[in-house]
Amino acid sequence: MIILVSACFITLRNGSQRLVVNEFTFHRSYDRKHSDARRWRCSARLKGCKVFAILNGNEDSIVRLSGTHNHEPPKIRRPSEADPGTR
């Protein structure tokens, strides 16, 4: 089965990166030992969400997307929606 997903990276104001998959955000968790794979966990993990994504070493494709989110996607403020004085 092939499932199409929308994914991209965003940079937060503090400089950290987030992976966005189907409007849900993920933070980089760790690199797997003895593998090129990189694991990203749902940003709502502290609220009990256990979804994670595994990307290949180049971080240009999702190898695995596991679980179902127990929450709605966060509201992501796009730069075009920002107040003029916040850029």
DSSP file (Angstrom, degrees, kcal/mol; ACC not computed):
  #  RESIDUE AA STRUCTURE BP1 BP2  ACC     N-H-->O    O-->H-N    N-H-->O    O-->H-N    TCO  KAPPA ALPHA  PHI   PSI    X-CA   Y-CA   Z-CA
    1    1 A M              0   0    0      0, 0.0     2,-0.5     0, 0.0     0, 0.0   0.000 360.0 360.0 360.0 135.3    0.0    0.0    0.0
    2    2 A I        -     0   0    0      2,-0.0     2,-0.5     0, 0.0     0, 0.0  -0.945 360.0-168.2-111.9 128.2    1.3    3.5   -0.9
    3    3 A I        -     0   0    0     -2,-0.5     2,-0.4     2,-0.0     0, 0.0  -0.970  15.4-139.3-117.0 125.2    0.1    6.4    1.1
    4    4 A L        -     0   0    0     -2,-0.5     2,-0.3     2,-0.0    -2,-0.0  -0.673  25.1-177.5 -84.3 133.9    0.9    9.9   -0.1
    5    5 A V        -     0   0    0     -2,-0.4     2,-0.6     2,-0.0    16,-0.0  -0.932  26.3-130.9-129.3 154.5    1.9   12.4    2.5
    6    6 A S        +     0   0    0     -2,-0.3    16,-3.0     2,-0.0     2,-0.3  -0.922  38.2 169.1-101.7 124.2    2.8   16.1    2.4
    7    7 A A  E     +A   21   0A   0     -2,-0.6     2,-0.3    14,-0.2    14,-0.2  -0.992   8.5 147.0-141.1 145.4    6.1   16.8    4.2
    8    8 A C  E     -A   20   0A   0     12,-1.9    12,-3.3    -2,-0.3     2,-0.4  -0.964  38.6-110.2-161.2 169.8    8.5   19.7    4.6
    9    9 A F  E     -A   19   0A   0     -2,-0.3     2,-0.3    10,-0.2    10,-0.2  -0.873  27.5-170.6-107.6 143.6   10.9   21.3    7.0
   10   10 A I  E     -A   18   0A   0      8,-2.6     8,-2.5    -2,-0.4     2,-0.5  -0.942  16.3-136.5-127.4 155.0   10.3   24.6    8.8
   11   11 A T  E     -A   17   0A   0     -2,-0.3     6,-0.2     6,-0.2     5,-0.1  -0.953  19.7-141.0-112.3 127.5   12.7   26.6   10.9
   12   12 A L    >   -     0   0    0      4,-3.1     3,-2.2    -2,-0.5     6,-0.0  -0.308  31.3 -99.7 -79.8 167.7   11.3   28.1   14.1
   13   13 A R  T 3  S+     0   0    0      1,-0.3    -1,-0.1     2,-0.1    -2,-0.0   0.825 124.1  57.1 -57.4 -32.3   12.2   31.6   15.4
   14   14 A N  T 3  S-     0   0    0      2,-0.1    -1,-0.3     1,-0.1     3,-0.1   0.459 121.1-108.0 -81.0   1.3   14.8   30.0   17.8
   15   15 A G  S <  S+     0   0    0     -3,-2.2    -2,-0.1     1,-0.3     2,-0.1   0.302  76.3 131.0  94.1  -9.1   16.5   28.4   14.9
   16   16 A S        -     0   0    0     -5,-0.1    -4,-3.1     1,-0.1    -1,-0.3  -0.457  52.8-124.9 -78.4 153.3   15.4   24.8   15.6
   17   17 A Q  E     -A   11   0A   0     -6,-0.2    11,-0.4    -2,-0.1     2,-0.4  -0.702  20.6-167.4 -98.7 148.8   14.0   22.7   12.8
   18   18 A R  E     -A   10   0A   0     -8,-2.5    -8,-2.6    -2,-0.3     2,-0.5  -0.985  17.1-136.3-129.7 144.2   10.6   20.9   12.7
   19   19 A L  E     -AB   9  26A   0      7,-2.3     7,-2.4    -2,-0.4     2,-0.5  -0.852  18.4-156.3 -93.9 133.5    9.4   18.3   10.2
   20   20 A V  E     +AB   8  25A   0    -12,-3.3   -12,-1.9    -2,-0.5     2,-0.5  -0.964  14.8 176.3-115.7 119.5    5.8   18.9    9.1
   21   21 A V  E >  S-AB   7  24A   0      3,-2.7     3,-2.2    -2,-0.5   -14,-0.2  -0.979  74.4 -20.9-125.5 117.9    4.0   15.9    7.8
   22   22 A N  T 3  S-     0   0    0    -16,-3.0    -1,-0.1    -2,-0.5   -15,-0.1   0.881 127.4 -52.7  49.6  43.9    0.3   16.3    6.9
   23   23 A E  T 3  S+     0   0    0    -17,-0.3     2,-0.4     1,-0.2    -1,-0.3   0.356 115.4 114.6  76.6  -1.8    0.1   19.4    9.1
   24   24 A F  E <   -B   21   0A   0     -3,-2.2    -3,-2.7    49,-0.2     2,-0.3  -0.798  60.5-133.7 -97.3 142.2    1.5   17.7   12.2
   25   25 A T  E     -B   20   0A   0     -2,-0.4    18,-2.8    -5,-0.2    19,-0.4  -0.719  19.2-170.4-100.5 147.5    4.9   18.8   13.5
   26   26 A F  E     -BC  19  42A   0     -7,-2.4    -7,-2.3    -2,-0.3     2,-0.3  -0.972  10.6-147.7-132.3 145.1    7.8   16.6   14.6
   27   27 A H  E     - C   0  41A   0     14,-2.7    14,-2.5    -2,-0.3     2,-0.3  -0.860  36.2 -96.4-110.4 152.1   11.0   17.3   16.4
   28   28 A R  E     - C   0  40A   0    -11,-0.4    12,-0.3    -2,-0.3     3,-0.1  -0.492  40.7-180.0 -70.3 126.2   14.2   15.4   15.8
   29   29 A S  E     -     0   0A   0     10,-2.6     2,-0.3     1,-0.3    11,-0.2   0.932  50.1 -51.1 -93.1 -62.4   14.6   12.7   18.4
   30   30 A Y  E     - C   0  39A   0      9,-1.0     9,-2.4     2,-0.0     2,-0.4  -0.979  46.6 -99.1-168.6 166.0   17.8   10.8   17.7
   31   31 A D  E     - C   0  38A   0     -2,-0.3     2,-0.2     7,-0.2     7,-0.2  -0.824  44.1-116.3 -95.0 136.6   19.9    9.1   15.0
   32   32 A R    >   -     0   0    0      5,-1.8     3,-1.1    -2,-0.4     2,-0.1  -0.525  30.4-113.8 -74.4 135.5   19.6    5.3   15.0
   33   33 A K  T 3  S+     0   0    0      1,-0.2     4,-0.1    -2,-0.2    -1,-0.1  -0.384  97.6  12.1 -65.8 145.3   22.9    3.5   15.8
   34   34 A H  T 3  S+     0   0    0      1,-0.2     2,-0.3    -2,-0.1    -1,-0.2   0.764 118.4  83.1  60.0  28.5   24.3    1.4   12.9
   35   35 A S  S <  S-     0   0    0     -3,-1.1    -1,-0.2     2,-0.1    21,-0.0  -0.991  75.4-133.8-155.2 156.8   21.9    3.0   10.5
   36   36 A D  S    S+     0   0    0     -2,-0.3    -1,-0.1    -3,-0.1    19,-0.1   0.598  72.0 116.5 -83.9 -12.3   21.4    6.1    8.3
   37   37 A A        -     0   0    0     -4,-0.1    -5,-1.8    19,-0.1     2,-0.4  -0.217  51.9-154.4 -64.4 145.1   17.8    6.4    9.6
   38   38 A R  E     -CD  31  55A   0     17,-2.7    17,-3.0    -7,-0.2     2,-0.4  -0.985   8.8-143.3-122.9 128.8   16.8    9.5   11.5
   39   39 A R  E     -CD  30  54A   0     -9,-2.4   -10,-2.6    -2,-0.4    -9,-1.0  -0.761  14.2-172.6 -98.7 134.6   13.9    9.4   14.0
   40   40 A W  E     -CD  28  53A   0     13,-3.1    13,-3.1    -2,-0.4     2,-0.3  -0.988   9.6-153.7-124.2 133.1   11.5   12.3   14.5
   41   41 A R  E     -CD  27  52A   0    -14,-2.5   -14,-2.7    -2,-0.4    11,-0.2  -0.774  32.0 -91.1-107.0 151.8    8.8   12.3   17.2
   42   42 A C  E >   -C   26   0A   0      9,-2.4     3,-1.5    -2,-0.3   -16,-0.3  -0.325  32.4-128.5 -57.2 138.0    5.5   14.1   17.3
   43   43 A S  T 3  S+     0   0    0    -18,-2.8     3,-0.4     1,-0.3    -1,-0.2   0.645 107.6  61.8 -66.3 -14.2    5.9   17.5   18.9
   44   44 A A  T > > +     0   0    0    -19,-0.4     5,-1.7     1,-0.2     3,-1.6   0.060  66.5 119.4 -97.0  24.3    3.0   16.7   21.2
   45   45 A R  G X 5 +     0   0    0     -3,-1.5     3,-2.1     1,-0.3    -1,-0.2   0.870  69.2  58.2 -57.8 -38.9    4.8   13.7   22.7
   46   46 A L  G 3 5S+     0   0    0     -3,-0.4    -1,-0.3     1,-0.3    -2,-0.1   0.675 102.0  56.5 -67.4 -15.0    4.7   15.3   26.2
   47   47 A K  G < 5S-     0   0    0     -3,-1.6    -1,-0.3     2,-0.1    -2,-0.2   0.297 132.0 -92.5 -95.7   8.1    0.9   15.3   25.8
   48   48 A G  T < 5S+     0   0    0     -3,-2.1     2,-0.4     1,-0.3    -3,-0.2   0.426  77.3 143.0 101.5  -0.2    0.9   11.5   25.2
   49   49 A C      < -     0   0    0     -5,-1.7    -1,-0.3     1,-0.1    20,-0.1  -0.603  26.5-173.3 -76.7 130.3    1.1   11.4   21.4
   50   50 A K        +     0   0    0     -2,-0.4    -1,-0.1    18,-0.3     2,-0.1   0.222  35.5 129.7-110.4  13.5    3.4    8.4   20.3
   51   51 A V        +     0   0    0     17,-0.1    -9,-2.4   -10,-0.1     2,-0.3  -0.437  31.2 175.9 -70.7 140.6    3.5    9.0   16.6
   52   52 A F  E     -DE  41  66A   0     14,-1.5    14,-2.8   -11,-0.2     2,-0.4  -0.973  19.6-149.5-142.0 159.3    7.0    9.0   15.0
   53   53 A A  E     -DE  40  65A   0    -13,-3.1   -13,-3.1    -2,-0.3     2,-0.5  -0.971   5.9-153.1-126.5 143.4    8.6    9.2   11.6
   54   54 A I  E     -DE  39  64A   0     10,-3.0     9,-3.1    -2,-0.4    10,-1.7  -0.980  15.0-168.1-117.7 124.3   11.8    7.7   10.4
   55   55 A L  E     -DE  38  62A   0    -17,-3.0   -17,-2.7    -2,-0.5     7,-0.2  -0.751  26.0-105.1-106.9 155.7   13.6    9.4    7.5
   56   56 A N    >   -     0   0    0      5,-2.1     3,-1.9    -2,-0.3     5,-0.1  -0.203  46.1 -91.2 -69.9 172.2   16.5    8.1    5.4
   57   57 A G  T 3  S+     0   0    0      1,-0.3    -1,-0.1     2,-0.1   -20,-0.1   0.790 128.8  50.3 -58.7 -31.9   20.0    9.5    6.1
   58   58 A N  T 3  S-     0   0    0      3,-0.1    -1,-0.3   -20,-0.0   -21,-0.1   0.560 103.5-133.7 -81.0  -8.1   19.6   12.3    3.5
   59   59 A E  S <  S+     0   0    0     -3,-1.9    -2,-0.1     2,-0.2     3,-0.1   0.829  74.7 115.5  55.4  35.9   16.3   13.2    5.1
   60   60 A D  S    S+     0   0    0      1,-0.2     2,-0.3     0, 0.0    -1,-0.1   0.395  72.0  33.9-112.7   1.6   14.7   13.4    1.7
   61   61 A S  S    S-     0   0    0     -5,-0.1    -5,-2.1     0, 0.0     2,-0.5  -0.983  76.0-119.9-153.8 147.1   12.2   10.6    2.1
   62   62 A I  E     -E   55   0A   0     -2,-0.3    -7,-0.3    -7,-0.2     3,-0.1  -0.739  22.0-176.9 -85.6 123.8   10.1    9.1    4.9
   63   63 A V  E    S+     0   0A   0     -9,-3.1     2,-0.3    -2,-0.5    -8,-0.2   0.839  71.5   5.6 -86.4 -38.7   11.0    5.4    5.5
   64   64 A R  E     -E   54   0A   0    -10,-1.7   -10,-3.0     2,-0.0     2,-0.4  -0.995  51.7-170.0-149.9 140.1    8.3    4.8    8.1
   65   65 A L  E     -E   53   0A   0     -2,-0.3     2,-0.4   -12,-0.2   -12,-0.2  -0.972  24.0-168.7-129.7 115.5    5.4    6.8    9.7
   66   66 A S  E     +E   52   0A   0    -14,-2.8   -14,-1.5    -2,-0.4     2,-0.1  -0.889  34.2   2.0-118.8 134.0    4.0    5.0   12.7
   67   67 A G  S    S-     0   0    0     -2,-0.4     2,-0.4   -16,-0.2   -16,-0.1  -0.224  70.8 -83.5  98.6 177.2    0.9    5.5   14.8
   68   68 A T        -     0   0    0     -2,-0.1   -18,-0.3   -17,-0.0   -17,-0.1  -0.996  41.7-114.7-127.5 131.1   -2.2    7.8   14.9
   69   69 A H        -     0   0    0     -2,-0.4   -20,-0.0     1,-0.1    -2,-0.0  -0.342  12.4-152.5 -65.1 143.8   -2.1   11.2   16.4
   70   70 A N  S    S+     0   0    0      2,-0.1     2,-0.3   -19,-0.0    -1,-0.1   0.039  75.8  45.4-102.6  24.3   -4.3   11.6   19.5
   71   71 A H  S    S-     0   0    0      3,-0.0    -2,-0.1     0, 0.0   -27,-0.0  -0.946  90.8 -87.9-155.5 168.8   -4.8   15.4   18.9
   72   72 A E        -     0   0    0     -2,-0.3    -2,-0.1     1,-0.1     0, 0.0  -0.468  56.8 -89.3 -78.7 156.9   -5.6   17.9   16.2
   73   73 A P        -     0   0    0      0, 0.0   -49,-0.2     0, 0.0    -1,-0.1  -0.377  50.0-106.8 -63.5 147.2   -2.7   19.4   14.1
   74   74 A P        -     0   0    0      0, 0.0     2,-0.7     0, 0.0    -3,-0.0  -0.323  31.9-103.2 -71.2 158.9   -1.2   22.5   15.6
   75   75 A K        -     0   0    0     -2,-0.0     2,-0.6     2,-0.0   -52,-0.0  -0.757  37.8-158.3 -81.5 117.4   -1.8   25.9   14.1
   76   76 A I        -     0   0    0     -2,-0.7     2,-0.8   -53,-0.0    -1,-0.0  -0.879   8.8-140.7-102.4 122.8    1.3   26.8   12.2
   77   77 A R        -     0   0    0     -2,-0.6     5,-0.1     2,-0.0    -2,-0.0  -0.731  16.9-148.4 -85.9 114.1    1.8   30.5   11.6
   78   78 A R    >>  -     0   0    0     -2,-0.8     3,-1.9     1,-0.1     4,-0.6  -0.490  23.2-114.4 -79.2 150.2    3.2   31.0    8.1
   79   79 A P  G >4 S+     0   0    0      0, 0.0     3,-1.1     0, 0.0    -1,-0.1   0.839 117.2  58.6 -54.1 -34.3    5.5   34.0    7.5
   80   80 A S  G 34 S+     0   0    0      1,-0.2    -3,-0.0     4,-0.0    -2,-0.0   0.717 106.0  49.7 -69.7 -18.3    2.9   35.6    5.2
   81   81 A E  G <4 S+     0   0    0     -3,-1.9    -1,-0.2     2,-0.1    -4,-0.0   0.490  90.2 108.5 -94.5  -6.0    0.5   35.6    8.1
   82   82 A A  S << S-     0   0    0     -3,-1.1     5,-0.1    -4,-0.6    -4,-0.0  -0.292  81.8 -97.4 -71.9 155.7    2.9   37.2   10.6
   83   83 A D    >   -     0   0    0      1,-0.1     3,-2.2     3,-0.0     4,-0.3  -0.475  34.9-117.1 -67.6 143.7    2.5   40.7   11.8
   84   84 A P  G >  S+     0   0    0      0, 0.0     3,-0.7     0, 0.0    -1,-0.1   0.803 113.2  54.8 -54.8 -31.4    4.7   43.2    9.7
   85   85 A G  G 3  S+     0   0    0      1,-0.2    -2,-0.0     2,-0.1    -3,-0.0   0.465  95.9  67.6 -83.6   0.1    6.7   44.1   12.8
   86   86 A T  G <         0   0    0     -3,-2.2    -1,-0.2     1,-0.2    -3,-0.0   0.409 360.0 360.0-101.3   2.4    7.6   40.5   13.7
   87   87 A R    <         0   0    0     -3,-0.7    -1,-0.2    -4,-0.3    -2,-0.1   0.474 360.0 360.0 -85.8 360.0    9.9   39.7   10.8
